[in-house]
């Protein structure tokens, strides 16, 4: 089962994120799925394919050239964990801010629990702080101890 689960998650990243095929969400995500850690200010999980699509559309609008590379995968029973590298360019307004045209590169981990050939639950831990700094929403941290970050 681990190989089938690994392939399902690989297909998710390739088809949904890298190719932008929204129809695959309905096929690979359970109607009762819960997804945690998508960077929302209220940190509430999203429910089901429709809830996920709201996040997906906003993120793909902000970063239409997004590319997610799976660096390594670990499978354990019905669980699949992927360490990922994300690259994109902030050319759209999907995050509610003007496009910065800045390239971004962040890393993170996605964990999926697979049930009956679909994602039933997902946990995401990505470096959204770095993403917000790279697109200019937040100041970058000081490079040296005692050095203040530049002001806008």
N, C-alpha and C positions, 0 to 999 in steps of 0.2 A: 504493500500500500504506500510505503514511503516514496517510491519512485513516481507513482501516479500523482501523489500530492505535490511532489517537487515539480513535476511537469505542469500541473495546474497553476502553481504560483508563477512559474517561469512564463507561461502563456499569458497570465494576468498582466505582468509587467510589460511584456512585448506588445500584446495586442491593445490593451487598454491605455497604458501610459505612452509607450513609444510610438504606436501607430494612431492613437487617439480614437480607437473604435469603441464608442460608447455602447453599442449593442452587445458587446461581450460582457459588460457588467451584469446584465440580466441573466446571462447564461451561467456565469461563474460565481455569482454571489447569491446566496440564499435569500428568499424574500423576508426572512426573519433575522437576517444578519445584523450584528452590532459591530461598529468600527470605532475604535478609540484613538485619541492622539493625533487628530488632524490639524492641530494648530489653532483651533477656535479660541477666542478670548474667554469664553465661558467653560472651555474644556469638556463640554458635554459630548458624549458619543453620538454618532449618527446611526440611524436605523434603516436597514434595507437598502436595496438598490437605488430607490428614488432619493433617499437622504444622502447617499454617497454621491450620486450624480450632481447634486447641488455643489458639493465641494469640488468634484472633478471638473465641472464646467468652469467654475471660477478660477481654479488653478491653471487649467489648460488655456484659458483666455489670457491670463497674465503671462504665462510661459508657453506659447504655442510650439516652440521647438524643444520641449522637454525631452530629455533622454535619461532613462534610469538603467544603470548597469548593475547587474547582480554580481557582487564580488565573491561571495561565498554563501552557501546554503547549508543549513543543518536541519535534518528531519528527525522527529521522534514521535512515532505513532501517528496521531492525527494532527500533529503540529509541525509547521514549517517556519523556520526563521531565515530571513535573508538580510545580509549586510549589503547595503546598496550605496552607489555613488550617483548623485543627481546633478546633471548639468542642464543649463537652459539660459535663455536671454529674456529679461523682463521687458517685453515689447507690447504687452496688453494691459488693460485696466481692470482685470478680473479681481484684484485684491482691494479694489476701492481707492486706489491711488494711481496717479499718473504714471505711465511707463517711464522707467529710468533708463532704459536701453542697456542696462548693466548686465554683464554675464554673471551667472551665479554657479557656484559649485558647493554642494553640501553633501554630507554623509548621514546615514541613519540605518535603522533596523526596522523591518516589518516582520511581524509574527502573525501567522494565520492558523486558525483551527479549521480543519476541513471536515465536513460531514456530508455524506452522500454525494460526493463529487462536487461540492460547492463550498465557498468560503462562508463559514457560519459566524466566525468572530475574528476580528483583526485588531492588532495593537501596533501603533506606529510611534517610533521615537526618532525624529529627525531634528537636525540642528536648525530650527526655525529662527532662532536668535541670529545666527550667522547669516541666514537668508535675508532677514530684515535689515541687517547692517549692510550687506552687499548691494541692496537696492536703495539704500539711503533712508530707510524709514527710522532707523536707530543709529546713533553714533557708534563708530568702531571703538573698541577698547584701546587704552593707551598701549603703545608698543613697548615702553620701558616703565619699570616701577617709578611712580612719582610723576610721570608725564601725563598731562591732561589730554584727553582726546580732542581733536580739532572741533571748533564750533562751526556751525553752518554758515 
